[in-house]
């Protein structure tokens, strides 16, 4: 009991005075911590009904100890991946706060959160975000870290958030962080346990498992790990459930608890174990059956809805903002050596400032995959021997590697590659960008980002990729390249 410890007794009395029969604000605001032992100010405010500003003042107060009583909470900061703005304050129960709340709320199972790692803290906060959002919806009853037993033994699965409904099945929501080959075995184990659960459990739970990924924008390894794990598990035995995923920020902005229309289905790494080679296709192919064709139509129709919703969202918001940031970046790189009043203006010297800025941009961690592809492409391009083959190759690199990486396509602009005159060397190649004026949003964003130089900036950057591959670390000087067998 907390009364056996004077400091805990003081904390208990501070949270709920002994002469107060009502439910004081401090206790009311701490009750949401019974869910997971942690909450942000806005989560605690929504769950308790206490006004946000007043609630934050109380939480800050409870996170500070005094001479007589210990702190009931401690603070750290968290933030969902891709979320703009300041990090959120996350409040977690201390051991003393847990002990007092366990006593006041008669919650013997309550324990202080053991998470300390940044990734674990972000995951715990994300789980509480989904729980809090679900409590605001009518007819939903969420539970955090729900243990679901199955089989005759003591086996179980632990669900991040289980959403029960008044008039239908329950829904499983899993919040997942970055995965890699080191965590592949954990994902495989998770899928195996789910397979056992759905094969033996009699619980009325929807078999479309929702996964909300909290991942960095440039993450390229997590989804392939899940696809690989899915393929391994399906090779062992059929899975009687499906996996659907969505970025957690997209879901929080517009939650739909019962449908997976806006989710994407996770497919195995390869839909079939072996694709036929060219030689194996000598036999005439049989006509697909009517039921088979109808099945294919149904699959494509469902996929079209998912893809349509996804790209409608993308081009409605993200693409315009991304394009603006891209063009602004290109203009800053260009302006390094081409701004008005530059000391070398009009003098035929290399644009060292712009090259330095482009070098930094290409070698940034966010552009790791782009840099690797550009290096391979540049090496391939150096082997083009005629002007025509060089132009075709350069076009493919600029469109299929650089511009596509930044989400831009040929419906928005035209690029022309040519030398100043037919007798110039390839080293003097020039790229010219022309925007299609019917692409209003991209034209406006570009003008805003590169005022006064609407096409020169991007033209120079594309030219530099072809003209200065050695300065940018895209290729090695040919006389420095070691040949096979050379000593």
Secondary structure, 3 states (H helix, E strand, C coil): CHHHCHHHHHHHHHHCCCCCCCCCHHHHHHCCHHHHCEEEHHHHHHHHCCCHHHHHHHHHHHCCCCCCCCCCEEEEEECCCCCCCCCEEEEEECHHHHHHHHHHCCCCCCCCCCCCCHHHHHHHHHHHHHHHHHHCCCCEEEEEEEEEECCCCCCEEEEEEEEEECCCCEEEEEEECCCCHHHHHHHHHHHHHHHHHHHHCCCCECCEEEEEECCCCCCCCHHHHHHHHHHHHHHHCCCCCEEEEEEHHHHHHCCCCCCCCCCEECCCCCCCCCCCCHHHHCCCCCCCCHHHHHHHHHHHHHHHHHHHHHHHHHHHHHHHHHHHHHHHHHHHHHHHHHCCCCCCCCCCCCCHHHHHHHHHHHCCHHHHHHHHHHHHHHHHHCCCCCHHHHHHHHHHHHHHHHHHHCCCCCCCEEEEEECCCCCCCHHHCEEEEEECCCCHHHHHHHHHHCCCCCCHHHHHHHHHHHHCCCCCCCCCCHHHCCCCCCC
